[in-house]
Structure formats: structure tokens, C-alpha cells
């Protein structure tokens, strides 16, 4: 799987040299703090992160929303975890699929 071809849509405004760094940021967060991933629908994901990752989750999802405005990230902290709901329009399901694949491959590493 090619990181950039599967990950980055044409509408992304993140400068090309920064894209591998953003992918690495997601990979690191998935590997170190992601507990569970669920797919409640074709245009939605639900992630459960360790509670200590809230600041990192908020920072990364904010940066990603800034360059890929079609993502909607909803961060909901709880006492023992941080839940993140990710939604995209139906035209961006392939991007969500790639994101889900990256998360699934790295969860709990």
C-alpha cells in the first residue's frame, strides 16, 4: 500500500513535503494510544484512545481538519478513554477506508 496514494485526496491543502510527516503522526498515535476502532457506517469511524492521549488527539485532528476540510472529527473525553468520531461525505469514503486500514494495522503495536 502506498502511503500517499491511499491516504491523501486531491483536495488536501497540506504541502506535499509535510504529508509523510502527517501520516507518521497518525501512525504513531494509532500504535501508541488507539485501543479500539469501530465502523458504524460507510462514512463513519469511531476510535477509542487511551485517556492520556487527549491532547495529541485534539492537536492531530485539528491539524487534519485544517488541510482536509471534508473530515469531521468529534472528540469526546470520558474518565477512562477518549472517543473520536470521524465522519466524511460519501465522496470521500476511499480516504476513510485508507485511514481505517492504517489504524487497524497499527492498533496496539
Chimera marker file (.cmm) of the C-alpha trace (Angstrom):
<marker_set name="trace">
<marker id="1" x="0.000" y="0.000" z="0.000" r="1" g="1" b="0" radius="0.5"/>
<marker id="2" x="1.391" y="3.372" z="-0.993" r="1" g="1" b="0" radius="0.5"/>
<marker id="3" x="1.055" y="5.782" z="1.881" r="1" g="1" b="0" radius="0.5"/>
<marker id="4" x="0.336" y="8.866" z="-0.126" r="1" g="1" b="0" radius="0.5"/>
<marker id="5" x="-1.792" y="7.314" z="-2.869" r="1" g="1" b="0" radius="0.5"/>
<marker id="6" x="-4.110" y="5.627" z="-0.368" r="1" g="1" b="0" radius="0.5"/>
<marker id="7" x="-4.108" y="8.409" z="2.164" r="1" g="1" b="0" radius="0.5"/>
<marker id="8" x="-4.095" y="11.829" z="0.559" r="1" g="1" b="0" radius="0.5"/>
<marker id="9" x="-7.047" y="13.058" z="-1.515" r="1" g="1" b="0" radius="0.5"/>
<marker id="10" x="-6.583" y="15.574" z="-4.308" r="1" g="1" b="0" radius="0.5"/>
<marker id="11" x="-8.401" y="18.193" z="-2.208" r="1" g="1" b="0" radius="0.5"/>
<marker id="12" x="-5.760" y="18.119" z="0.544" r="1" g="1" b="0" radius="0.5"/>
<marker id="13" x="-4.076" y="21.500" z="1.027" r="1" g="1" b="0" radius="0.5"/>
<marker id="14" x="-1.213" y="20.195" z="3.184" r="1" g="1" b="0" radius="0.5"/>
<marker id="15" x="2.066" y="20.951" z="1.381" r="1" g="1" b="0" radius="0.5"/>
<marker id="16" x="3.466" y="17.814" z="-0.239" r="1" g="1" b="0" radius="0.5"/>
<marker id="17" x="6.702" y="17.746" z="1.827" r="1" g="1" b="0" radius="0.5"/>
<marker id="18" x="4.649" y="17.703" z="5.048" r="1" g="1" b="0" radius="0.5"/>
<marker id="19" x="2.369" y="14.808" z="4.053" r="1" g="1" b="0" radius="0.5"/>
<marker id="20" x="4.682" y="11.949" z="5.105" r="1" g="1" b="0" radius="0.5"/>
<marker id="21" x="5.101" y="13.640" z="8.486" r="1" g="1" b="0" radius="0.5"/>
<marker id="22" x="1.324" y="13.819" z="8.980" r="1" g="1" b="0" radius="0.5"/>
<marker id="23" x="0.954" y="10.159" z="8.062" r="1" g="1" b="0" radius="0.5"/>
<marker id="24" x="3.695" y="9.334" z="10.573" r="1" g="1" b="0" radius="0.5"/>
<marker id="25" x="1.851" y="11.362" z="13.234" r="1" g="1" b="0" radius="0.5"/>
<marker id="26" x="-1.305" y="9.300" z="12.701" r="1" g="1" b="0" radius="0.5"/>
<marker id="27" x="0.674" y="6.046" z="12.633" r="1" g="1" b="0" radius="0.5"/>
<marker id="28" x="2.358" y="6.925" z="15.930" r="1" g="1" b="0" radius="0.5"/>
<marker id="29" x="-0.914" y="7.849" z="17.605" r="1" g="1" b="0" radius="0.5"/>
<marker id="30" x="-2.575" y="4.663" z="16.389" r="1" g="1" b="0" radius="0.5"/>
<marker id="31" x="0.333" y="2.493" z="17.554" r="1" g="1" b="0" radius="0.5"/>
<marker id="32" x="0.703" y="4.067" z="20.985" r="1" g="1" b="0" radius="0.5"/>
<marker id="33" x="-2.799" y="5.067" z="22.089" r="1" g="1" b="0" radius="0.5"/>
<marker id="34" x="-5.559" y="3.509" z="19.957" r="1" g="1" b="0" radius="0.5"/>
<marker id="35" x="-7.498" y="0.856" z="21.878" r="1" g="1" b="0" radius="0.5"/>
<marker id="36" x="-10.352" y="0.086" z="19.510" r="1" g="1" b="0" radius="0.5"/>
<marker id="37" x="-11.755" y="1.002" z="16.122" r="1" g="1" b="0" radius="0.5"/>
<marker id="38" x="-15.349" y="0.540" z="15.009" r="1" g="1" b="0" radius="0.5"/>
<marker id="39" x="-17.050" y="1.269" z="11.683" r="1" g="1" b="0" radius="0.5"/>
<marker id="40" x="-20.668" y="2.204" z="12.446" r="1" g="1" b="0" radius="0.5"/>
<marker id="41" x="-21.328" y="3.091" z="8.808" r="1" g="1" b="0" radius="0.5"/>
<marker id="42" x="-19.591" y="3.545" z="5.453" r="1" g="1" b="0" radius="0.5"/>
<marker id="43" x="-18.880" y="7.229" z="6.091" r="1" g="1" b="0" radius="0.5"/>
<marker id="44" x="-18.002" y="6.980" z="9.779" r="1" g="1" b="0" radius="0.5"/>
<marker id="45" x="-15.379" y="5.596" z="12.145" r="1" g="1" b="0" radius="0.5"/>
<marker id="46" x="-15.289" y="5.514" z="15.920" r="1" g="1" b="0" radius="0.5"/>
<marker id="47" x="-11.956" y="5.307" z="17.710" r="1" g="1" b="0" radius="0.5"/>
<marker id="48" x="-11.271" y="4.740" z="21.403" r="1" g="1" b="0" radius="0.5"/>
<marker id="49" x="-7.948" y="6.111" z="22.645" r="1" g="1" b="0" radius="0.5"/>
<marker id="50" x="-6.140" y="5.987" z="25.972" r="1" g="1" b="0" radius="0.5"/>
<marker id="51" x="-7.225" y="8.953" z="28.125" r="1" g="1" b="0" radius="0.5"/>
<marker id="52" x="-3.693" y="10.340" z="28.277" r="1" g="1" b="0" radius="0.5"/>
<marker id="53" x="-3.729" y="10.875" z="24.517" r="1" g="1" b="0" radius="0.5"/>
<marker id="54" x="-6.422" y="13.567" z="24.541" r="1" g="1" b="0" radius="0.5"/>
<marker id="55" x="-4.073" y="16.488" z="23.847" r="1" g="1" b="0" radius="0.5"/>
<marker id="56" x="-2.373" y="14.614" z="20.992" r="1" g="1" b="0" radius="0.5"/>
<marker id="57" x="-5.731" y="13.535" z="19.570" r="1" g="1" b="0" radius="0.5"/>
<marker id="58" x="-7.096" y="17.078" z="19.653" r="1" g="1" b="0" radius="0.5"/>
<marker id="59" x="-3.938" y="18.520" z="18.105" r="1" g="1" b="0" radius="0.5"/>
<marker id="60" x="-3.743" y="15.999" z="15.279" r="1" g="1" b="0" radius="0.5"/>
<marker id="61" x="-7.439" y="16.030" z="14.394" r="1" g="1" b="0" radius="0.5"/>
<marker id="62" x="-7.415" y="19.843" z="14.398" r="1" g="1" b="0" radius="0.5"/>
<marker id="63" x="-4.433" y="19.946" z="12.056" r="1" g="1" b="0" radius="0.5"/>
<marker id="64" x="-6.017" y="17.349" z="9.765" r="1" g="1" b="0" radius="0.5"/>
<marker id="65" x="-9.328" y="19.235" z="9.612" r="1" g="1" b="0" radius="0.5"/>
<marker id="66" x="-7.367" y="22.332" z="8.638" r="1" g="1" b="0" radius="0.5"/>
<marker id="67" x="-5.995" y="20.802" z="5.461" r="1" g="1" b="0" radius="0.5"/>
<marker id="68" x="-8.721" y="18.269" z="4.640" r="1" g="1" b="0" radius="0.5"/>
<marker id="69" x="-11.885" y="20.163" z="5.435" r="1" g="1" b="0" radius="0.5"/>
<marker id="70" x="-14.165" y="17.281" z="4.484" r="1" g="1" b="0" radius="0.5"/>
<marker id="71" x="-13.244" y="15.437" z="7.720" r="1" g="1" b="0" radius="0.5"/>
<marker id="72" x="-15.431" y="15.964" z="10.760" r="1" g="1" b="0" radius="0.5"/>
<marker id="73" x="-13.714" y="14.869" z="13.969" r="1" g="1" b="0" radius="0.5"/>
<marker id="74" x="-15.689" y="14.886" z="17.208" r="1" g="1" b="0" radius="0.5"/>
<marker id="75" x="-13.545" y="14.347" z="20.299" r="1" g="1" b="0" radius="0.5"/>
<marker id="76" x="-15.395" y="13.241" z="23.436" r="1" g="1" b="0" radius="0.5"/>
<marker id="77" x="-13.277" y="12.598" z="26.546" r="1" g="1" b="0" radius="0.5"/>
<marker id="78" x="-14.509" y="10.247" z="29.257" r="1" g="1" b="0" radius="0.5"/>
<marker id="79" x="-12.974" y="9.146" z="32.547" r="1" g="1" b="0" radius="0.5"/>
<marker id="80" x="-11.207" y="6.091" z="31.123" r="1" g="1" b="0" radius="0.5"/>
<marker id="81" x="-10.851" y="6.853" z="27.405" r="1" g="1" b="0" radius="0.5"/>
<marker id="82" x="-11.164" y="9.423" z="24.634" r="1" g="1" b="0" radius="0.5"/>
<marker id="83" x="-13.683" y="8.685" z="21.921" r="1" g="1" b="0" radius="0.5"/>
<marker id="84" x="-13.249" y="10.172" z="18.471" r="1" g="1" b="0" radius="0.5"/>
<marker id="85" x="-15.956" y="10.055" z="15.855" r="1" g="1" b="0" radius="0.5"/>
<marker id="86" x="-14.713" y="10.581" z="12.316" r="1" g="1" b="0" radius="0.5"/>
<marker id="87" x="-17.128" y="11.371" z="9.508" r="1" g="1" b="0" radius="0.5"/>
<marker id="88" x="-16.665" y="12.110" z="5.816" r="1" g="1" b="0" radius="0.5"/>
<marker id="89" x="-19.014" y="12.778" z="2.901" r="1" g="1" b="0" radius="0.5"/>
<marker id="90" x="-19.789" y="9.758" z="0.733" r="1" g="1" b="0" radius="0.5"/>
<marker id="91" x="-17.428" y="11.061" z="-1.973" r="1" g="1" b="0" radius="0.5"/>
<marker id="92" x="-14.502" y="10.590" z="0.462" r="1" g="1" b="0" radius="0.5"/>
<marker id="93" x="-15.205" y="7.014" z="1.612" r="1" g="1" b="0" radius="0.5"/>
<marker id="94" x="-11.997" y="5.775" z="-0.050" r="1" g="1" b="0" radius="0.5"/>
<marker id="95" x="-9.970" y="8.167" z="2.120" r="1" g="1" b="0" radius="0.5"/>
<marker id="96" x="-11.791" y="6.948" z="5.234" r="1" g="1" b="0" radius="0.5"/>
<marker id="97" x="-11.152" y="3.345" z="4.150" r="1" g="1" b="0" radius="0.5"/>
<marker id="98" x="-7.423" y="4.076" z="3.908" r="1" g="1" b="0" radius="0.5"/>
<marker id="99" x="-7.420" y="5.768" z="7.305" r="1" g="1" b="0" radius="0.5"/>
<marker id="100" x="-9.257" y="2.808" z="8.855" r="1" g="1" b="0" radius="0.5"/>
<marker id="101" x="-6.768" y="0.423" z="7.273" r="1" g="1" b="0" radius="0.5"/>
<marker id="102" x="-3.809" y="2.320" z="8.700" r="1" g="1" b="0" radius="0.5"/>
<marker id="103" x="-5.380" y="2.363" z="12.151" r="1" g="1" b="0" radius="0.5"/>
<marker id="104" x="-6.227" y="-1.350" z="12.053" r="1" g="1" b="0" radius="0.5"/>
<marker id="105" x="-2.682" y="-2.231" z="11.000" r="1" g="1" b="0" radius="0.5"/>
<marker id="106" x="-1.113" y="-0.292" z="13.873" r="1" g="1" b="0" radius="0.5"/>
<marker id="107" x="-3.526" y="-0.674" z="16.778" r="1" g="1" b="0" radius="0.5"/>
<marker id="108" x="-1.763" y="-1.827" z="19.917" r="1" g="1" b="0" radius="0.5"/>
<marker id="109" x="1.685" y="-2.217" z="18.367" r="1" g="1" b="0" radius="0.5"/>
<link id1="1" id2="2" r="1" g="1" b="0" radius="0.2"/>
<link id1="2" id2="3" r="1" g="1" b="0" radius="0.2"/>
<link id1="3" id2="4" r="1" g="1" b="0" radius="0.2"/>
<link id1="4" id2="5" r="1" g="1" b="0" radius="0.2"/>
<link id1="5" id2="6" r="1" g="1" b="0" radius="0.2"/>
<link id1="6" id2="7" r="1" g="1" b="0" radius="0.2"/>
<link id1="7" id2="8" r="1" g="1" b="0" radius="0.2"/>
<link id1="8" id2="9" r="1" g="1" b="0" radius="0.2"/>
<link id1="9" id2="10" r="1" g="1" b="0" radius="0.2"/>
<link id1="10" id2="11" r="1" g="1" b="0" radius="0.2"/>
<link id1="11" id2="12" r="1" g="1" b="0" radius="0.2"/>
<link id1="12" id2="13" r="1" g="1" b="0" radius="0.2"/>
<link id1="13" id2="14" r="1" g="1" b="0" radius="0.2"/>
<link id1="14" id2="15" r="1" g="1" b="0" radius="0.2"/>
<link id1="15" id2="16" r="1" g="1" b="0" radius="0.2"/>
<link id1="16" id2="17" r="1" g="1" b="0" radius="0.2"/>
<link id1="17" id2="18" r="1" g="1" b="0" radius="0.2"/>
<link id1="18" id2="19" r="1" g="1" b="0" radius="0.2"/>
<link id1="19" id2="20" r="1" g="1" b="0" radius="0.2"/>
<link id1="20" id2="21" r="1" g="1" b="0" radius="0.2"/>
<link id1="21" id2="22" r="1" g="1" b="0" radius="0.2"/>
<link id1="22" id2="23" r="1" g="1" b="0" radius="0.2"/>
<link id1="23" id2="24" r="1" g="1" b="0" radius="0.2"/>
<link id1="24" id2="25" r="1" g="1" b="0" radius="0.2"/>
<link id1="25" id2="26" r="1" g="1" b="0" radius="0.2"/>
<link id1="26" id2="27" r="1" g="1" b="0" radius="0.2"/>
<link id1="27" id2="28" r="1" g="1" b="0" radius="0.2"/>
<link id1="28" id2="29" r="1" g="1" b="0" radius="0.2"/>
<link id1="29" id2="30" r="1" g="1" b="0" radius="0.2"/>
<link id1="30" id2="31" r="1" g="1" b="0" radius="0.2"/>
<link id1="31" id2="32" r="1" g="1" b="0" radius="0.2"/>
<link id1="32" id2="33" r="1" g="1" b="0" radius="0.2"/>
<link id1="33" id2="34" r="1" g="1" b="0" radius="0.2"/>
<link id1="34" id2="35" r="1" g="1" b="0" radius="0.2"/>
<link id1="35" id2="36" r="1" g="1" b="0" radius="0.2"/>
<link id1="36" id2="37" r="1" g="1" b="0" radius="0.2"/>
<link id1="37" id2="38" r="1" g="1" b="0" radius="0.2"/>
<link id1="38" id2="39" r="1" g="1" b="0" radius="0.2"/>
<link id1="39" id2="40" r="1" g="1" b="0" radius="0.2"/>
<link id1="40" id2="41" r="1" g="1" b="0" radius="0.2"/>
<link id1="41" id2="42" r="1" g="1" b="0" radius="0.2"/>
<link id1="42" id2="43" r="1" g="1" b="0" radius="0.2"/>
<link id1="43" id2="44" r="1" g="1" b="0" radius="0.2"/>
<link id1="44" id2="45" r="1" g="1" b="0" radius="0.2"/>
<link id1="45" id2="46" r="1" g="1" b="0" radius="0.2"/>
<link id1="46" id2="47" r="1" g="1" b="0" radius="0.2"/>
<link id1="47" id2="48" r="1" g="1" b="0" radius="0.2"/>
<link id1="48" id2="49" r="1" g="1" b="0" radius="0.2"/>
<link id1="49" id2="50" r="1" g="1" b="0" radius="0.2"/>
<link id1="50" id2="51" r="1" g="1" b="0" radius="0.2"/>
<link id1="51" id2="52" r="1" g="1" b="0" radius="0.2"/>
<link id1="52" id2="53" r="1" g="1" b="0" radius="0.2"/>
<link id1="53" id2="54" r="1" g="1" b="0" radius="0.2"/>
<link id1="54" id2="55" r="1" g="1" b="0" radius="0.2"/>
<link id1="55" id2="56" r="1" g="1" b="0" radius="0.2"/>
<link id1="56" id2="57" r="1" g="1" b="0" radius="0.2"/>
<link id1="57" id2="58" r="1" g="1" b="0" radius="0.2"/>
<link id1="58" id2="59" r="1" g="1" b="0" radius="0.2"/>
<link id1="59" id2="60" r="1" g="1" b="0" radius="0.2"/>
<link id1="60" id2="61" r="1" g="1" b="0" radius="0.2"/>
<link id1="61" id2="62" r="1" g="1" b="0" radius="0.2"/>
<link id1="62" id2="63" r="1" g="1" b="0" radius="0.2"/>
<link id1="63" id2="64" r="1" g="1" b="0" radius="0.2"/>
<link id1="64" id2="65" r="1" g="1" b="0" radius="0.2"/>
<link id1="65" id2="66" r="1" g="1" b="0" radius="0.2"/>
<link id1="66" id2="67" r="1" g="1" b="0" radius="0.2"/>
<link id1="67" id2="68" r="1" g="1" b="0" radius="0.2"/>
<link id1="68" id2="69" r="1" g="1" b="0" radius="0.2"/>
<link id1="69" id2="70" r="1" g="1" b="0" radius="0.2"/>
<link id1="70" id2="71" r="1" g="1" b="0" radius="0.2"/>
<link id1="71" id2="72" r="1" g="1" b="0" radius="0.2"/>
<link id1="72" id2="73" r="1" g="1" b="0" radius="0.2"/>
<link id1="73" id2="74" r="1" g="1" b="0" radius="0.2"/>
<link id1="74" id2="75" r="1" g="1" b="0" radius="0.2"/>
<link id1="75" id2="76" r="1" g="1" b="0" radius="0.2"/>
<link id1="76" id2="77" r="1" g="1" b="0" radius="0.2"/>
<link id1="77" id2="78" r="1" g="1" b="0" radius="0.2"/>
<link id1="78" id2="79" r="1" g="1" b="0" radius="0.2"/>
<link id1="79" id2="80" r="1" g="1" b="0" radius="0.2"/>
<link id1="80" id2="81" r="1" g="1" b="0" radius="0.2"/>
<link id1="81" id2="82" r="1" g="1" b="0" radius="0.2"/>
<link id1="82" id2="83" r="1" g="1" b="0" radius="0.2"/>
<link id1="83" id2="84" r="1" g="1" b="0" radius="0.2"/>
<link id1="84" id2="85" r="1" g="1" b="0" radius="0.2"/>
<link id1="85" id2="86" r="1" g="1" b="0" radius="0.2"/>
<link id1="86" id2="87" r="1" g="1" b="0" radius="0.2"/>
<link id1="87" id2="88" r="1" g="1" b="0" radius="0.2"/>
<link id1="88" id2="89" r="1" g="1" b="0" radius="0.2"/>
<link id1="89" id2="90" r="1" g="1" b="0" radius="0.2"/>
<link id1="90" id2="91" r="1" g="1" b="0" radius="0.2"/>
<link id1="91" id2="92" r="1" g="1" b="0" radius="0.2"/>
<link id1="92" id2="93" r="1" g="1" b="0" radius="0.2"/>
<link id1="93" id2="94" r="1" g="1" b="0" radius="0.2"/>
<link id1="94" id2="95" r="1" g="1" b="0" radius="0.2"/>
<link id1="95" id2="96" r="1" g="1" b="0" radius="0.2"/>
<link id1="96" id2="97" r="1" g="1" b="0" radius="0.2"/>
<link id1="97" id2="98" r="1" g="1" b="0" radius="0.2"/>
<link id1="98" id2="99" r="1" g="1" b="0" radius="0.2"/>
<link id1="99" id2="100" r="1" g="1" b="0" radius="0.2"/>
<link id1="100" id2="101" r="1" g="1" b="0" radius="0.2"/>
<link id1="101" id2="102" r="1" g="1" b="0" radius="0.2"/>
<link id1="102" id2="103" r="1" g="1" b="0" radius="0.2"/>
<link id1="103" id2="104" r="1" g="1" b="0" radius="0.2"/>
<link id1="104" id2="105" r="1" g="1" b="0" radius="0.2"/>
<link id1="105" id2="106" r="1" g="1" b="0" radius="0.2"/>
<link id1="106" id2="107" r="1" g="1" b="0" radius="0.2"/>
<link id1="107" id2="108" r="1" g="1" b="0" radius="0.2"/>
<link id1="108" id2="109" r="1" g="1" b="0" radius="0.2"/>
</marker_set>
